[in-house]
Amino acid sequence: MESPLFVAQAEPGLYAATPDGYLRMRLADLQPLDFEHLLSYHDAGLCAELLALGMPARLAGFTEWASVSTPAVSLAWGWYVASRSRAVLLAPDGVRSNVMLIDAQGYDLGPKRTSELLHAWLHGLPWRSDVAMAIRGAPAC
C-alpha cells in the first residue's frame, strides 16, 4: 500500500494546502464550513450538451462558491433548470474544487471519487435559491 502524498490534516477539522494545491480533508470536515456564493452564470454550451444527453434543460450554467475559512475551499459545478418543474438541479458533469478528499487513514480518494462525493454532498445544501436569483432573466436554451 502506498503512503499518503502529504497528510496535511493531523486531526479532523485541521487542513492546509499541500504542494500540489489541494486541500486534503475528510468529507465530514466540510460540514461546519460556511460558504458564500461568488457567481453564477448561464452557459449555452452546457445547455446544448445536456439537451444532447436527453436531459430536460431549459437553462444551464455554472456556479462558484468559496468558504469563508482560511485557506478557502473553492467549489464550482454545473447546474440546470428543468424544463417542466423549473427546479434548479445539479448537472451531471462533476464538481471542480481545490479539495482532495481523504479516507480515515489519510489516503487520497482520487479526483473522480472526490467529485462524486462532493456532488452527492451538494444535493443537501441550500444553493439553489442563490443560483436562481443570480440567473433571473437569463435567456432559455
N, C-alpha and C positions, 0 to 999 in steps of 0.2 A: 504494500500500500504506500502511495506517495505521501510525502509530508506536505502540510499546507504551504502555499506560496508565501503567505505572510499573514499571520493571525494578528490583526490589529485590535482584536477585542479580547481582553483578558477576562472580562466578566460581562454578563448581559447588561445592555444599556450603554456601554462604552464602545465607541468606534472612532476610527481615524482613517484618513486617506492612506492608501498604500501606493507603492511606487508605480503601479500600473493605472492609477487614477480611480480605482474602485473604492467605495466604502464597503467594507465587509461587515455584515451583520446578520443576525437571525431575523426571520420574518416577524417574530414577536417584538423585536426592538423597534419596528416601525409603528406599532400600535400607539405608543404615547406621544409620538411626534405630531406637531401641528404643521399643517401645510397651507400655503397661500397660493391662490390662483394667479399665475403670471400672465398667461394669454391663452386665447382660443381663437381659431380661425377656420373658415371653411376652405376646402380644397377640392376642386372639381375633379382632379386626377384620382384622388382616393374614392370619390363618389363613383366615378366610372369603373374603377376596379371592383368595388363592392357590387355594383349592378351586374358586372360581367360574371361575378360569382353567384348570382342569383339572389343576392341579399336585397331586401326591400328598402333601399336607402332613398330618402327624399333629399337629404343634405348630409354632407360628411366633412370631416376635417380633423384637426389635431389640437391638442391642448397640452400645456406645460404647467407644472406645479413645482414648488420648492418648499422644503421645510424651513421653518424659522430658526432651526438649530444650527450650530456650527460644529463641524462642517455641514453645509447644506446638502440634503438629499434632493436630487433632481429626478422628477418623473415626467415622462411625456408619453402620450398614447393617442391612438386614433379613436374617433367616435363617429357615430352616425345617428341621424334622426330617422326612425322607422316611418315608412310611408303611411300606414294606416293609423297606428296608435299615436304617432308624433312623439313617442318616447325617445329620449337621448340614451343611446346604448354604446357599449364598448365595441369598437371594431376588432375583428379577429387578427389584426396584424402584429400584436405583441406590444410590450411596454419597453420603452427605452429609458435607461436610468444609469446613474453612476453607482448603483448598488450592485454588489455581488452577494447573493445570499449564501450563507454557510450553514453547515449542519452542526450538530451538538459538539462534534469533535474539532470544528474549525475548518473543515474542508469545504472548498468551493462546490456549490451545486451546479455551476456552469451557467453560461448566458441563457441558454434555451429554457432550462428549468427555472431559473430566476425570473425570466419574463413570464412564464406560465403562472408561477405562484403570485407574482405581482398583479397579473391580470385578474386572477381569481380574488385577490385581496381587494382590488379596486371595486369589484362588484358591490361590496358592502359599505362603501364610503359615499358621503353626500356631495359628489362633484357635479352632478348633472344640472342642477339649477344654475350654477355659476357659468357653465358652458352655454346653457340655453340663453341666459341673459347676454352673454358676450356675442352670440351669433344672431341675435334678434334682427330680423330684416334681411338676413343673407339670402341670396337667390337660391332657389332649389336647383338640383342637378339638371 
